[in-house]
């Protein structure tokens, strides 16, 4: 699947937005959507990268934007 599919999946309210990953990424790496709540310092939703217990905002590379190997994590 492509980046559009992955974004739709992490935004989905059906299934609570399951994290997605690329098959080309190492096991344990995925992306998910953070939606701010009343306790958040961020005011807009953003996509973040999950790597084990580490969470960081994600900026996709050109290869990630054009890839067609996305799947559920």
GIZI-V950786 format. One record per backbone hydrogen bond with DSSP energy under -1.0 kcal/mol. NH is the residue of the N-H (numbers start at 0). CO is the residue of the C=O. Records with the same first field share a line. If there is no record, write none. Layout:
NH = CO / CO
This chain:
5 = 1
6 = 2
7 = 3
8 = 4
9 = 5
10 = 6
15 = 12
19 = 30
20 = 70
22 = 68
24 = 21
28 = 25
29 = 49
30 = 19
31 = 47
33 = 45
39 = 36
45 = 33
47 = 31
48 = 55
49 = 29
50 = 53
51 = 27
53 = 50
55 = 48
57 = 46
64 = 60
65 = 61
69 = 0
70 = 20
72 = 18
